[in-house]
Amino acid sequence: MTDLSKPLTAKELDRLDDFLLGRIYEDDDDQDKDEGIIDISSLDGFFTAIASAPEMTPPSVWLPVIWGDYEPEWTNEKEFTIIFTLMMRHMNSIIDQLEKSPDTYHPVFMGRDVGDEEYLIVDEWCDGYMTGVYLIYLPEHFNEKFKELIGPMIAFGTDNGWDALEQMEEDDVDIIRQSITPAARKIYAYWSEQRKQNNIQEIDKSQLTFQHKTPKVSRNDPCPCGSGKKYKKCCLH
């Protein structure tokens, strides 16, 4: 039986990355089509947003967003199962890290070597994260706390954010870039706590609900007191 909590190996991440891009037809230049999620960095950001959201979201909701207008043409059910299992393992490993050891969580950013320096490319990850946010979050979720936490993702994952970054000094841009990982951890922790509080409130409400230990007596039934009168003419009255 497949362990759905087992993190993907580097080879499995590469396989999923190749699959996401490979499903796009090379000769299809239709600019109006939605390509969905086309690389592992975007998928990692997307799954992190899904995992960190105020409500749990089933695959039936988020899987079509990954495919966009390019749902794969599966050879057989086994092929689908392999790819879907890789996705579920990756999402579950994100949840496991953020829940049990958030300090070990690191997004799957892209990188670029320039001379002896390696630069992080966070755009695809943030774009994937914001795709997840647009899919799940409702207007009421955008409270002041959440808007403060999600700032780095907006900066690198939206057109308006990029317009603002272009007006900033590189050092300031780098500060925002470096704040993405801590922000992802804090967002997960924030909504996780909110979900727990909501569950407690639901439990409290259920405990306040009066539970009948005996069947409810109808108005026209004999009164349980034994008077022989109808309930509506006796104790109910």
N, C-alpha and C positions, 0 to 999 in steps of 0.2 A: 504494500500500500504506500502511495506517495505521501511524503511528509510535506504538507503545505506550508509549514513554518520554516523550512530550511532555506536560508539565503541562497541566491543564485551565485554560481561561480562566475569568474571573469569570462569563461568560454560561453556560459549560458547567457550572460548579459549581451555578449557580442552576437549570439544567435538571434536573440530577440530584437536587437538593434537592426540587424540585417533583414529580418523578416518585415519589420515595420516599414522600412524604406522599399524593400523589394516588391511589396504589393502594389506600388504605384507604377502604372504603365509608363515605360520610357517614352513612348511616342504620343502620350496624351498631354497636349499643351493647353488644355482647356483651363483658363485662368479662373473661371467661375466655380470650379469644383472645389469642394472641401477635402483637403488631403488628410484631415484628422491628425493623429499623432504619428510622426514619421521617424522619431529617433528615441533612443533609450533615455536621454537626458530629459526630454519633454515628458516622456512617460513617467519617469521618476517624480518630476514635479507634479504632474497630474494626479498620480496615486497619493502623493503626500497631502495634497489638498483634499482628496476624497477621504483619506484616513483621518484627517484633522477636522472634518466638518462638524457642524452642530448636530447633524442627523446621519445615521448610517445609510448608505446608498447601495442597492443591489447591483450586480453586474449587468442586469437587463437595462439599467439606466445609463451606466458609464461606458459599456462596451461599444455601442453604436457611435459614441463620440470619438473613440479611438480610431474606428474605421473611417469615419467621415463618408465620403462618396465612393470609397474604395474598399468595400468589404471584400476580404479575400475569397477566392474561388477554391474552396477546400477540396482536396483530392478525395478525402474520406474523413470519417469521424475521428479517427486516431490522430490525424494531423491537427485538427482543431483542439483536441484534448491536450496535446503536447504544448501548443502555444498558450492555451488558456491556463494550463497548470503553471507554466513559467510566470505568467502575469500574476496569478493568485499568490504564488510563492513570494514574488517580489513585493507585492502589496503587504502581505502578512509580515514580511521581515521588516518593512518600514514601521508598521504598527508596533511590532514587538520591540524594536529599538526605542521608538519614541515613548512607549509605555513603561518599559522596564529599565532602560539605560539611555536616557535622552542625550547624555554627554557623548555617547559613541555614535550618535546619528550624524551622518554627513550626506548631503545631497550628491547626486551623480551629475556633477558639472562636467562640461567639456573643457579641454585645455588646448593651449597653443604655445609652442616653443618659439621664442624669438631670441636667437643667440643662446646665451646661458640662462635666460629667464623663461619661466613658464607662467603664462597668464591664464587665469580662469575665465571661461566664457559661460556666463550665467543666463544669457538671454533665453535660450531654449528651455531651460529648466523653469524659469519664471513665467514664460509663456504657457508652458504646460500647467503650472500651478494656477495661473489665472483662468485657464480653460476650465479647470475643476471648480474654481470659485464661481464662475459664471453659471455653471451647470447646477450647482447645489444651493448656493446661498440665496436667501430671501432678503428683501430690503430691511426687514427688522433685525437681521443679523449684523448689519453694518453699524454697530454702536461705536462710541468713541474709542473704547478699548481695542476693538478689532481693527478699526481703521488705523490706529496708531501702530499696531503690530504688523499689519500687512503692507506698510509703506514701502519696504525694500522690494517686494514682489511687484508692486504697482510700478515702481521706478524702472525696473528692467523688463517688465512683461506687458507694458501697454504703450501705445503711441504717445499719449500725453506724458507718460513717465520719461520716455526717451527724449522728448522735446525739452523737458526740464533738465535732464542730465547733460544735454549738449551745451547748456548755458553755465555749467558748473566746472570748477577746477578739477583736474584729474584726481588729486588727493581726496577731495570730497566725494567724488564718484566712487573711489576705492573704499572709502569708509562705509558707504551704503552697500557696496558689493559684499564686504566682509560681514555685514549685519544680517545677511539673508539666512544663514544657517541658524544663528540664535533666534531669529524671528520665527522660523519654521518650528523650532522646538517649543517656543513660548505659545504659539498659536495652538499647537496640539494640546499642550497642558491646559490652556485656557478653556477650550471647548470640552475637553475631557472632564474638567471640574464642573462645567455647566451641566453636562449630561448627568453626572452623578447627583448634582443638586436637584435636577428635575426628577430623577428616579426616586429620591428621598421624598420629595413633595408628593409624588404619585402614591407612594406607600402610605404616607401620612393621611392622605385623602381616603384611601381604602379603609384605613383603621377607624376613621371617623364615621364611616357608613354603618348605619344600624343593620345588624344581621338578625333576621327572624329565626329563632330556634324552633318554633313550631309553625305549621302551615298557617298562612294568613286566613282569617275568618271572614267570610262574605257577610255583607249586611243582612242577608235573609237567612243565614244559618242560625241554628240554635245557639244561644249565648253560652260561651264556655263556663260561665259562673254556675250553671245548673239551674237557673230559674225557670227554664221551660219557655221563656220568651225569646223572640227573635233578637239577634244581636243589635239591630238598629233600634229596637224598642227598649233595650235594657242597658248594658254597660256602654255601648257605643253612644247612646243618648246621654 
